[in-house]
Amino acid sequence: MDSDMPSQIDSSDSGLIAVTRSERSREFESFWRGLPKEGLVPHRRDVKPARAASLLRDIVMLEVRLGDTPSLRVRLIGSSIQERIQSNITGLDYLDFRPSEYRAATIEAVRLMSSQPCGVWQVMAMHYERGFAQYFELTAFPLLGDDPDVPIIFGLMNPTGGLVRAVSVRGKPILTDTATTYDYIDIGASKPVRTD
């Protein structure tokens, strides 16, 4: 997740990039909006995966810690995502899969999602260790966690468009590029002002 544009990684597109939200993205938003809320944000305990069976394979949850050493721990990852990555990244820090120059923007976007609060929609390339890359559409919303200081980001990673030229993942299972397009989603507290 980030809000920086354009990409500095050479991921020249050999297919079409989505510039509008997919039906799956909107279905995921509808699922999230249907959850019981505490204020504007639902609690993680109210997410019943069986109610989103058609989306379950592409769902991800990140545990957000924004203190002195920020981290976005992967707590849940759908089976389709796991199959594409071909590595278990549960428990690892999503920030480690971001180029260092994009991490601050990723942390800021997650902070806004939790504090404003709001959702985010974006399209970005994911580069895999096995030497190929593809675009995916990320739609994400905040959840409350058991610890009020540790929110959760709940997202849908929907493959979209064609393959892109892969770059080195630098010894990691994946490397996620910067967004080619993005927007915040208003959930009742207005949308943050974009800085691009």
trRosetta pair geometry for C-beta under 8 A, 3 or more apart (Angstrom, degrees):
i j d omega theta_ij theta_ji phi_ij phi_ji
1 106 5.4 111 79 -145 68 80
1 109 4.9 -149 140 101 102 135
1 110 6.0 111 85 -61 136 85
1 113 7.7 -26 165 -25 156 144
1 120 5.9 89 -147 88 115 153
1 122 6.9 137 -131 28 61 139
1 138 6.6 -134 -84 122 78 149
1 140 6.2 -66 -88 36 132 153
1 153 7.2 -102 -16 -178 154 158
1 155 7.9 -143 -62 -84 117 151
2 98 7.4 129 -49 -140 129 134
2 102 5.3 -43 -100 -179 163 105
2 105 4.3 59 -156 113 102 108
2 106 4.5 -51 -80 -77 91 69
2 109 5.5 -167 -123 -7 27 144
2 122 7.5 153 55 -179 57 176
2 124 7.8 85 38 -83 99 147
2 178 5.7 -73 80 -137 141 76
2 179 5.7 -162 73 -11 85 103
2 182 7.6 -137 87 -55 54 165
3 105 5.6 -140 47 -180 69 107
3 108 7.1 -83 28 91 116 107
3 109 5.0 154 -21 -81 101 115
3 120 7.9 -107 -73 -137 95 131
3 122 8.0 -130 -93 -84 54 140
3 179 6.9 -10 -112 29 26 139
3 182 5.9 -135 -119 92 63 149
3 194 6.6 -154 -174 -140 124 80
3 195 6.6 84 123 40 125 93
3 196 6.7 -140 156 -37 85 109
4 102 5.9 -143 44 -127 136 86
4 105 4.2 -61 -29 -121 110 176
4 178 5.2 -67 84 -150 93 131
4 179 7.1 132 62 34 49 91
4 196 7.2 151 -136 -89 33 109
5 178 6.6 177 -94 141 43 118
5 179 6.0 -58 -79 85 92 86
5 180 7.2 95 -129 -145 103 22
5 181 7.6 54 -108 -89 139 31
5 182 7.2 -157 -56 18 119 104
5 196 5.0 32 39 -137 108 147
6 178 7.3 130 162 96 30 125
6 180 6.9 31 -146 -128 82 58
7 11 6.0 -60 147 31 158 107
7 125 7.3 36 -113 18 154 115
7 177 5.3 6 -130 172 123 118
7 178 4.8 176 -103 58 66 98
7 179 7.9 -159 -66 71 86 23
7 180 6.2 -25 -28 -83 113 77
8 99 7.7 -124 69 90 110 162
8 101 6.9 -21 47 86 150 144
8 178 6.8 59 13 9 77 134
9 99 6.8 -177 -57 -36 116 147
9 125 7.4 -132 87 66 126 128
9 127 7.8 -113 159 -29 150 137
9 167 5.4 -115 -173 3 111 160
9 175 7.8 162 -117 131 161 121
9 177 4.9 -119 49 -121 134 103
9 178 7.2 153 12 11 99 87
10 165 6.5 -34 128 87 86 127
10 167 6.5 125 61 -76 74 121
11 125 4.3 -153 167 31 160 170
11 127 7.3 -124 -104 -64 120 108
11 133 6.1 -100 -141 122 110 152
11 164 4.3 32 173 153 91 136
11 165 5.8 -170 -145 60 41 76
11 166 7.9 29 -122 -99 85 21
11 167 6.6 -81 -77 -16 84 110
11 177 5.4 -59 -12 -85 153 161
12 164 6.6 161 77 -161 36 85
12 165 4.9 32 47 6 83 124
13 16 7.5 77 164 -101 132 11
13 17 5.8 -81 -115 -41 154 105
13 135 7.5 11 -117 -42 106 126
13 161 7.0 -55 -149 168 118 135
13 162 6.8 105 -176 64 84 100
13 164 5.4 -44 -103 -106 51 94
14 162 5.3 -104 91 117 71 131
14 163 5.5 -11 58 78 116 78
14 164 6.4 171 13 -105 82 37
14 165 7.2 108 -26 -43 107 73
15 135 7.4 -137 76 13 112 116
15 161 4.6 139 107 168 110 77
15 162 1.3 145 -38 14 146 115
15 163 6.0 97 -11 27 120 46
15 164 7.5 -95 29 -60 91 65
16 161 5.0 -137 87 -127 53 85
16 162 6.3 87 21 -7 52 97
17 123 5.8 127 -177 137 98 147
17 135 5.6 177 -119 -104 80 169
17 160 7.4 72 -153 118 46 105
17 161 4.7 5 -97 -93 39 153
17 180 5.6 -60 -173 103 152 153
17 181 7.3 136 143 2 120 116
18 21 7.7 77 156 -102 125 18
18 22 6.4 -47 -143 -49 154 95
18 123 5.3 179 64 -92 90 144
18 135 7.2 176 12 130 87 135
18 137 5.6 -21 58 -74 147 123
18 160 4.4 -37 -16 162 125 143
18 161 5.9 -125 -20 -43 74 99
18 181 7.8 -128 97 54 66 132
19 123 7.6 -80 -87 8 38 150
19 181 5.8 120 -128 -32 66 174
21 25 4.3 -116 -170 82 98 141
21 26 5.9 109 131 -48 122 89
21 121 5.7 -42 -93 -165 111 153
21 137 7.3 132 -134 -173 58 140
21 139 7.3 71 -141 -84 112 124
22 25 4.7 109 55 1 75 99
22 26 7.2 -143 99 2 46 85
22 137 5.9 143 3 63 117 167
22 158 5.9 -131 49 123 147 156
22 160 6.6 -146 -46 -97 135 126
23 26 5.6 -57 -149 42 36 110
23 27 6.1 43 149 -25 68 105
24 27 5.4 -50 -144 35 33 115
24 28 6.4 36 154 -21 64 102
24 55 6.8 145 -165 -106 94 96
24 58 7.7 22 168 66 137 151
24 137 7.8 124 77 78 109 129
24 156 6.7 -160 144 153 99 143
24 158 4.9 143 94 -111 137 146
25 28 5.8 -54 -153 34 30 111
25 29 6.6 30 149 -17 63 104
25 121 6.2 66 -171 -128 138 119
25 137 5.8 -76 -67 137 123 131
25 139 4.2 145 -145 -49 88 144
25 156 6.6 -178 -110 81 55 131
25 158 6.3 -108 -60 13 81 149
26 29 5.5 -48 -147 36 36 114
26 30 6.3 40 152 -22 65 103
27 30 5.6 -52 -149 35 31 114
27 31 6.5 36 150 -21 63 102
27 54 7.2 -48 147 89 149 124
27 55 6.5 -173 111 -64 113 124
28 31 5.5 -50 -151 32 34 114
28 32 6.5 32 152 -16 66 104
28 52 7.4 60 -117 -149 66 131
28 55 5.6 138 -89 -136 90 153
28 139 5.1 131 80 88 136 134
28 156 4.1 -101 -101 -19 161 149
29 32 5.7 -55 -148 38 33 110
29 33 6.1 30 155 -17 67 109
29 119 6.9 95 -117 160 100 175
29 139 6.3 -88 -53 171 89 136
29 141 7.4 126 -119 -46 65 130
29 185 6.8 -129 -120 -169 128 158
30 33 5.8 -54 -141 40 29 110
30 34 6.3 32 155 -23 62 109
31 34 5.8 -63 -153 34 27 113
31 35 7.4 41 149 -37 59 93
31 51 6.9 148 -146 120 105 99
31 52 4.8 55 -146 -94 155 115
31 55 6.7 -117 -10 23 161 153
32 35 6.0 -41 -165 4 38 115
32 42 7.1 -154 -169 17 69 131
32 119 7.5 116 100 -93 158 135
32 141 4.6 101 -167 38 158 158
32 154 6.8 156 -107 95 117 127
33 187 7.7 -156 -98 -135 89 94
35 42 3.6 2 116 -95 127 161
35 46 5.1 118 -168 118 105 119
35 47 6.5 -23 -111 -83 140 63
36 42 6.0 109 76 -124 47 98
36 43 7.7 -19 87 24 91 90
36 46 5.2 -125 46 -146 94 155
37 40 6.1 -44 -172 -168 136 12
37 41 6.2 119 -149 61 92 17
37 42 5.2 -75 -96 -72 57 64
38 41 6.4 -32 61 75 76 70
38 42 7.2 108 10 -127 75 26
38 43 6.0 51 -4 -44 122 98
38 144 6.0 -22 49 -3 127 155
40 117 5.7 179 95 51 124 111
40 187 5.5 115 173 121 115 105
40 188 4.6 -158 -122 64 121 129
40 189 5.9 -79 -40 -32 174 105
41 117 5.4 41 -65 45 119 166
41 141 8.0 176 -131 159 84 96
41 142 5.2 -41 -130 100 128 104
41 143 6.5 164 174 -128 102 25
41 144 5.4 119 117 -37 115 91
41 151 7.9 -43 171 -139 156 118
41 187 7.7 69 -79 124 68 146
42 46 5.1 -110 -179 69 111 130
42 47 7.1 116 122 -56 130 81
42 143 5.8 -36 84 -126 79 81
42 144 7.0 -141 113 17 32 90
43 46 5.1 92 65 0 80 104
43 143 6.5 80 -164 -178 18 89
43 144 4.5 -44 -106 67 66 106
43 145 7.9 149 -155 -82 73 12
44 47 5.8 -44 -164 11 46 114
44 61 7.5 81 -132 -149 116 142
44 143 4.6 95 -71 145 73 133
44 144 6.6 -126 -12 81 77 52
44 145 5.5 29 -8 -107 133 55
44 146 7.4 -67 47 -33 124 70
44 152 5.1 71 -77 17 121 155
44 154 7.7 172 -109 -65 80 122
45 146 7.8 81 -43 -73 110 85
47 143 6.8 -34 -36 -119 127 149
47 154 6.7 -165 -94 -123 152 149
48 51 4.7 69 88 -2 100 111
48 52 7.9 141 90 3 60 85
49 52 6.0 -77 -157 51 45 93
49 53 7.6 88 147 -81 70 53
49 56 5.3 76 -178 -115 103 113
49 59 7.3 -153 -126 48 101 161
50 53 6.0 7 -163 -64 45 95
52 55 4.4 -47 167 50 102 112
52 56 5.8 137 104 -61 84 75
52 59 7.0 86 112 -64 135 140
53 56 5.6 -27 -143 -12 32 122
55 58 6.1 -82 -173 54 63 94
55 59 5.9 77 134 -56 91 102
55 156 5.8 -56 -169 -116 117 123
56 59 5.7 -47 -146 4 35 121
56 78 5.9 156 145 -124 51 114
56 79 7.9 27 124 15 88 95
57 78 4.5 114 171 169 26 121
57 79 5.0 -58 -136 55 83 85
57 80 3.8 72 151 -14 105 107
57 81 7.5 165 156 -7 62 73
58 78 4.9 -81 -40 64 9 158
58 80 5.2 -28 -72 62 72 129
58 81 6.1 116 -132 -44 50 95
58 156 5.4 51 114 -162 104 75
58 157 5.2 -142 -178 64 90 65
58 158 5.7 65 163 -82 155 57
58 159 7.9 -124 -119 -8 131 75
59 76 6.9 -13 116 121 97 111
59 77 7.8 -180 94 -150 56 27
59 78 4.6 107 39 -52 61 116
59 154 7.4 -15 -167 -172 101 81
59 155 7.1 151 -156 86 55 46
59 156 6.0 -33 -98 -98 60 65
59 157 7.9 164 -100 16 11 79
60 74 6.8 -56 -164 -141 104 93
60 76 6.5 167 -153 91 37 70
60 77 5.3 12 -112 -111 83 66
60 78 6.7 -86 -57 -1 63 87
60 81 6.3 62 -67 -40 105 173
60 154 7.7 164 87 -156 52 38
60 155 4.9 -17 62 66 94 96
60 156 7.7 171 19 -87 80 18
60 157 5.7 44 -10 -16 122 114
61 74 7.7 110 80 -163 54 51
61 75 4.7 -54 100 68 102 102
61 76 4.0 39 29 39 108 103
61 77 8.0 -125 30 -58 64 48
61 143 7.6 -32 -136 32 107 139
61 152 5.5 -12 -168 -174 102 115
61 153 7.0 157 -155 79 49 52
61 154 5.5 -8 -105 -104 82 67
61 155 7.6 168 -82 22 36 72
62 72 4.5 0 180 178 130 92
62 73 6.5 146 -161 71 66 41
62 74 6.0 -37 -103 -96 74 46
62 75 6.6 154 -116 9 18 90
62 94 5.7 -34 -119 -11 132 141
62 110 7.8 -79 101 -126 135 133
62 152 6.8 149 74 -162 47 61
62 153 4.4 -5 55 53 103 102
62 155 7.4 18 -1 6 102 115
63 71 7.8 8 93 109 85 94
63 72 7.2 156 69 -161 46 41
63 73 4.3 -14 52 60 103 102
63 75 5.0 87 -30 -42 100 124
63 145 6.9 68 -131 -93 87 154
63 150 5.9 2 -174 173 94 109
63 152 6.0 -31 -100 -105 53 75
64 71 8.0 171 -150 89 33 54
64 72 6.0 -2 -102 -111 63 74
64 110 5.6 -175 -125 165 128 125
64 114 6.1 -150 98 -61 161 144
64 150 6.4 162 69 -165 62 56
64 151 4.8 -11 50 70 124 79
64 152 6.7 -170 3 -94 93 20
64 153 5.9 88 -49 -21 115 96
65 69 7.6 7 117 90 116 69
65 70 6.3 171 98 -146 69 45
65 71 4.8 13 54 50 108 85
65 72 7.8 -154 30 -70 68 37
65 73 7.4 40 1 -7 108 102
65 150 6.0 -14 -81 -118 77 91
66 70 5.2 11 -126 -112 46 99
66 107 6.8 131 -126 -167 93 99
66 110 7.3 -172 -80 104 115 109
66 111 5.7 106 -126 -93 152 96
66 114 7.6 -156 -21 51 142 152
67 70 6.9 171 51 -76 45 54
70 95 6.9 115 110 -59 94 158
70 107 5.0 38 144 -122 168 127
71 93 4.7 -80 -153 -124 98 117
71 95 6.3 -116 -131 14 50 127
72 93 6.1 98 56 -163 59 69
72 94 4.1 -50 96 43 114 110
72 95 5.5 121 25 -31 99 88
72 106 7.5 -88 -15 145 148 117
72 110 6.5 -133 -91 -95 124 165
72 153 7.1 -14 -150 26 111 130
73 91 6.5 -20 -167 -153 103 30
73 92 7.3 161 -143 87 63 20
73 93 5.9 -42 -87 -94 56 61
73 94 7.6 -155 -85 -7 6 84
74 77 5.8 10 176 -50 119 113
74 89 5.2 38 53 123 164 91
74 90 5.4 -119 111 -119 103 37
74 91 6.5 -38 69 16 83 23
74 92 5.5 9 25 57 115 69
74 93 7.6 -158 -7 -91 81 12
74 94 5.8 116 -56 -56 90 90
75 90 7.0 45 -158 -152 15 85
75 91 7.8 76 -99 -71 43 45
75 152 7.2 -63 35 -131 145 109
76 90 7.2 27 -98 -118 22 108
77 81 5.0 -111 178 85 97 130
77 82 5.6 120 118 -59 113 90
77 89 6.4 77 -38 63 163 91
77 90 5.8 -134 11 -71 110 86
78 81 4.8 94 63 8 80 104
78 82 6.9 -144 101 -6 41 90
78 157 7.6 -166 35 43 118 100
79 82 5.3 -52 -144 38 36 116
79 83 6.2 40 155 -23 67 102
80 83 5.6 -50 -147 34 32 112
80 84 6.5 31 154 -18 64 104
81 84 5.9 -57 -153 36 31 109
81 85 6.3 20 155 -10 67 111
81 157 5.6 71 -94 66 119 134
82 85 6.0 -62 -143 44 28 104
82 86 7.8 101 160 -72 55 22
82 87 7.9 -138 -156 65 66 33
82 88 6.8 12 -139 -99 109 59
82 89 8.0 -158 -108 19 72 85
83 86 6.9 20 -175 -70 32 64
84 126 7.7 59 137 103 130 139
84 128 6.8 -122 156 -89 78 136
84 134 7.9 -90 -159 41 130 128
84 159 7.5 173 -92 -69 152 124
85 89 6.2 -61 152 -16 162 119
85 128 6.5 -160 -124 -125 45 102
85 129 7.9 59 -171 10 65 101
85 173 5.4 49 -179 151 103 120
85 174 5.5 -61 -124 -47 102 121
86 128 7.3 71 24 -170 103 123
86 129 7.4 -117 69 53 106 109
86 130 6.4 40 42 -27 145 129
86 173 7.4 -163 73 -158 66 109
87 129 6.9 58 -23 13 137 140
87 173 3.7 -120 55 -123 152 143
87 174 7.8 -159 49 -23 123 88
89 92 4.7 -77 -170 38 74 127
89 97 7.7 12 -149 -53 146 139
89 173 5.9 -139 -72 60 109 145
89 174 7.3 -39 -69 16 151 115
92 96 6.4 -87 168 46 102 133
92 97 7.8 80 126 -34 122 108
93 96 4.7 93 81 -11 93 103
94 97 5.7 -59 -165 35 49 110
94 98 7.1 48 142 -24 71 104
94 106 7.9 -149 116 168 106 143
94 176 7.9 -5 -176 16 90 140
95 98 5.5 -55 -154 28 45 116
95 103 5.3 63 -159 -134 101 109
95 106 6.5 168 -108 93 82 142
95 107 7.4 27 -102 -63 126 93
96 172 6.5 177 138 -121 95 139
97 172 5.9 -179 -106 149 71 146
97 173 7.6 -43 -104 64 116 77
97 174 5.1 18 -148 88 127 89
97 175 5.9 -161 -173 -112 71 35
97 176 5.4 58 131 3 102 95
98 102 5.0 -119 174 84 109 106
98 103 5.1 138 97 -81 128 73
98 106 5.5 -77 -115 -26 170 156
98 175 7.7 128 -102 -160 18 65
98 176 5.8 -34 -91 63 68 95
99 102 5.1 72 66 12 84 106
99 103 7.7 -136 94 -33 43 81
99 175 7.0 55 -52 -171 79 109
99 177 7.8 26 -5 -121 115 44
99 178 7.7 -57 39 -42 117 90
100 103 5.8 -34 -152 -4 40 118
102 105 5.5 -60 -164 45 60 111
102 106 5.9 65 140 -28 83 105
102 178 5.2 -153 -109 -83 139 97
103 106 5.4 -56 -148 35 35 115
103 107 6.3 35 156 -19 69 104
104 107 5.8 -53 -149 36 31 111
104 108 6.4 31 152 -19 64 106
105 108 5.6 -52 -145 37 33 113
105 109 6.4 35 155 -21 65 103
105 178 7.8 32 78 -128 145 107
106 109 5.9 -54 -149 34 30 110
106 110 6.5 25 154 -14 64 107
107 110 5.9 -58 -149 40 30 109
107 111 6.2 35 152 -23 65 107
108 111 5.5 -51 -146 34 32 115
108 112 6.4 34 155 -18 64 103
109 112 5.8 -54 -151 36 31 112
109 113 6.4 35 150 -22 64 105
109 120 6.2 47 177 -86 115 159
110 113 5.5 -49 -147 33 34 115
110 114 6.5 25 156 -12 65 108
110 153 6.1 -73 -133 -60 100 140
111 114 6.1 -65 -151 42 29 104
111 115 5.8 0 164 1 69 119
112 115 6.2 -67 -126 50 25 93
112 116 5.0 22 -180 -24 69 119
112 118 6.3 -25 141 40 92 113
112 184 7.4 -72 129 -112 131 134
112 192 4.8 -17 -167 -54 138 155
113 116 6.8 -31 -105 29 13 106
113 117 6.1 28 167 -157 44 79
113 118 5.7 -98 -117 66 54 67
113 119 6.9 55 -134 -112 101 23
113 120 6.1 -68 -85 -19 120 110
113 140 6.9 -18 -136 115 155 105
113 141 7.4 -173 -168 -151 114 29
113 142 5.0 159 148 -54 91 104
113 153 6.4 51 109 -108 149 105
114 117 6.0 -32 -162 -110 14 98
114 142 5.2 145 -97 -117 55 139
114 151 4.3 166 -126 42 120 161
114 153 7.8 -79 -61 -70 96 88
116 189 5.1 160 150 103 74 131
116 190 7.5 -108 178 73 112 68
116 192 5.6 -100 -89 -58 153 98
117 142 4.8 -93 -160 33 132 143
117 187 6.2 -34 103 61 89 129
117 189 5.8 102 44 24 49 143
118 142 7.9 70 53 -6 29 111
118 184 4.9 13 146 -178 141 112
118 185 6.0 155 175 69 84 55
118 186 6.4 -39 -130 -105 101 33
118 187 5.7 174 -124 11 43 97
118 189 6.5 -114 -62 65 81 102
118 190 7.7 -52 -83 96 120 38
118 191 5.9 104 -135 -122 146 53
118 192 6.0 -136 20 -13 157 91
119 139 7.0 10 170 -177 121 75
119 140 6.3 172 -160 90 78 47
119 141 4.3 -31 -103 -91 102 79
119 142 7.7 -135 -86 -1 60 70
119 184 6.9 136 78 -173 50 60
119 185 3.3 -22 70 60 105 119
119 186 8.0 -51 31 24 88 15
119 187 5.7 103 -17 -46 93 114
120 138 7.3 3 107 113 97 100
120 139 7.5 -178 91 -147 52 39
120 140 5.3 -5 55 57 90 94
120 182 6.6 -8 -175 -170 98 108
120 183 7.4 168 -153 89 57 39
120 184 5.6 -38 -99 -113 68 56
120 185 6.4 -137 -60 7 17 91
121 137 7.3 -5 -168 -177 86 94
121 138 7.2 170 -149 90 40 58
121 139 5.1 -1 -106 -106 82 76
121 140 8.0 175 -77 21 42 64
121 182 6.5 165 92 -152 53 59
121 183 5.3 -4 59 58 97 82
121 184 7.9 164 20 -108 73 10
121 185 6.0 82 -18 -47 98 111
122 137 7.4 174 91 -153 36 55
122 138 5.3 -7 61 57 83 98
122 179 4.1 -65 -170 -123 127 128
122 180 8.0 135 179 43 85 55
122 181 6.5 177 -148 94 62 52
122 182 3.5 -7 -101 -103 100 96
122 183 7.5 169 -74 18 67 48
123 135 5.7 14 180 -177 100 115
123 136 7.3 -176 -146 92 63 31
123 137 5.2 -28 -96 -100 80 69
123 138 7.6 172 -88 17 29 73
123 160 6.4 -78 -128 72 112 135
123 161 7.5 80 -168 -8 130 132
123 179 6.5 99 63 -156 46 78
123 180 5.2 -47 94 54 97 98
123 181 5.1 24 35 50 105 90
123 182 7.4 -151 21 -69 58 64
124 135 7.0 167 93 -146 21 72
124 136 6.7 -22 66 60 67 73
124 138 6.7 -6 23 0 105 117
124 176 5.9 51 127 -180 133 93
124 177 5.2 -174 -178 75 93 81
124 178 6.4 -137 -128 122 114 18
124 179 4.9 -69 -72 -97 101 50
124 180 6.4 163 -97 -2 46 78
125 133 5.3 34 176 165 110 119
125 134 6.9 176 -146 97 73 20
125 135 5.4 -52 -92 -91 64 61
125 136 7.8 112 -126 13 22 71
125 164 4.9 -59 -125 46 133 155
125 176 7.5 163 90 -155 50 52
125 177 4.0 28 57 21 91 136
125 180 7.5 69 -24 -31 86 115
126 133 6.3 -177 89 -151 42 77
126 134 6.3 -13 55 62 86 67
126 135 7.7 126 11 -127 74 17
126 136 5.6 10 -6 7 118 118
126 174 5.7 -19 -174 -165 100 119
126 175 7.5 154 -160 76 53 43
126 176 5.3 -22 -106 -104 76 75
126 177 7.3 -130 -71 8 30 84
127 132 7.9 -165 -148 109 58 28
127 133 4.2 -27 -102 -97 65 114
127 166 5.2 124 -142 -148 97 77
127 167 5.3 -61 -113 50 161 74
127 168 7.8 45 146 82 145 13
127 169 5.3 -171 112 -78 105 91
127 174 6.5 140 76 -163 54 61
127 175 4.4 -13 59 58 110 94
127 176 7.6 -164 21 -78 75 27
127 177 6.9 89 -19 -40 100 95
128 131 7.0 -44 87 27 84 25
128 132 5.7 1 46 63 112 65
128 133 6.5 -177 8 -85 75 53
128 166 7.2 -63 44 -126 67 127
128 169 6.9 -50 150 -56 13 144
128 173 7.4 -26 -152 163 65 62
128 174 5.8 -25 -105 -104 52 77
129 169 5.1 -88 -88 48 60 151
129 172 7.0 -139 -78 99 103 42
129 173 5.0 -64 -27 -142 126 40
129 174 6.9 -76 -29 -61 81 44
131 166 5.4 135 -178 93 46 164
132 163 6.1 -53 -175 -146 107 121
132 166 5.2 -119 -130 -57 18 133
133 163 6.6 109 77 -168 57 74
133 164 4.6 -57 101 69 109 89
133 165 6.8 3 45 92 125 23
133 166 4.1 159 -15 -95 102 71
133 167 7.1 30 -49 13 149 66
133 177 8.0 63 -168 -24 135 123
134 159 5.9 3 130 -146 135 103
134 161 7.3 165 -175 83 79 84
134 162 7.3 -118 -135 139 84 29
134 163 5.4 -56 -91 -110 79 55
134 164 6.4 154 -105 11 24 85
135 159 7.4 109 88 -163 57 58
135 160 5.3 -62 108 78 103 77
135 161 4.0 20 50 55 133 125
135 162 7.4 47 16 54 106 37
135 164 6.3 90 -43 -27 81 121
135 180 7.4 -42 -126 15 122 137
136 157 5.1 17 159 -178 140 84
136 158 6.1 152 -167 75 82 39
136 159 5.1 -51 -104 -100 87 43
136 160 6.1 117 -132 17 31 83
137 156 7.9 -4 103 107 85 91
137 157 7.6 153 75 -158 47 39
137 158 4.4 -23 60 67 98 100
137 159 7.8 14 15 99 78 3
137 160 4.6 54 -24 -11 103 139
138 155 5.6 -6 -166 -174 91 131
138 156 7.2 158 -149 79 44 53
138 157 5.6 -8 -99 -103 78 68
138 158 7.7 -178 -75 23 30 74
139 155 6.4 158 82 -153 45 75
139 156 4.8 -2 55 51 96 101
139 158 7.3 22 3 1 101 115
139 185 7.8 44 -155 -27 88 149
140 153 5.3 14 180 177 126 101
140 154 6.5 155 -153 79 72 41
140 155 3.5 -26 -95 -93 94 102
140 156 7.5 -164 -72 21 57 58
141 153 7.6 157 79 -155 27 61
141 154 5.5 -26 66 64 77 95
141 155 7.5 158 18 -82 55 58
141 185 7.4 -60 -88 72 91 130
141 187 6.9 105 -139 -74 110 147
142 151 5.5 -21 -160 174 106 132
142 152 7.1 124 -166 75 57 54
142 153 6.3 -43 -102 -102 55 59
142 154 7.4 98 -164 16 8 88
143 151 6.7 149 75 -174 50 79
143 152 4.0 -26 67 71 104 107
143 153 7.4 -180 18 -88 84 12
143 154 4.9 67 -23 -24 119 120
144 148 7.2 -18 -160 -116 101 63
144 151 6.4 -58 -115 -122 37 79
144 152 7.3 3 82 22 9 94
145 148 7.6 -172 67 -84 75 20
145 150 4.8 -59 68 97 148 83
145 151 5.8 -179 -4 -125 100 22
145 152 4.9 121 -66 -30 98 97
146 150 7.7 -6 60 67 64 111
147 150 4.1 41 79 25 113 108
167 175 6.9 -78 82 79 98 142
168 175 7.7 56 109 -4 44 154
169 172 4.9 -118 151 62 99 78
169 173 7.0 -86 151 101 150 12
169 174 6.1 -103 -140 -157 134 11
169 175 4.3 -165 -129 -18 72 107
170 175 6.6 88 21 -78 96 133
172 175 6.1 110 69 -64 121 80
177 180 7.9 28 112 -42 121 87
179 182 4.2 12 162 -40 158 118
183 191 7.7 -27 172 -153 82 143
183 194 7.7 -57 -124 -71 57 132
184 191 4.2 143 92 -156 117 98
184 192 5.2 142 -60 38 169 84
184 194 7.2 -163 -4 -68 106 88
185 191 7.1 -176 92 -102 3 104
186 189 7.5 -162 -156 55 73 49
186 190 5.8 -30 -126 -142 110 23
186 191 4.7 -75 -68 -50 88 85
